[in-house]
């Protein structure tokens, strides 16, 4: 493989990791939001 191919592969892996991290944060935020609503209801 040439160095450009490695660079492209690293770029794709970096973006995949970034998107996975972003999705994880968004899912956690949604969970916290749900828990806050439950606490406000007095559960």
VENLINDA-V439959 format. One record per pair of residues at least 24 apart in sequence whose C-alpha atoms are under 7 Angstrom apart, sorted by sequence separation. I is the first residue (numbers start at 0). J is the second residue. D is the distance in whole Angstrom. If there is no record, write none. Layout:
[[I;J;D] [I;J;D]]
//
This chain:
none
//
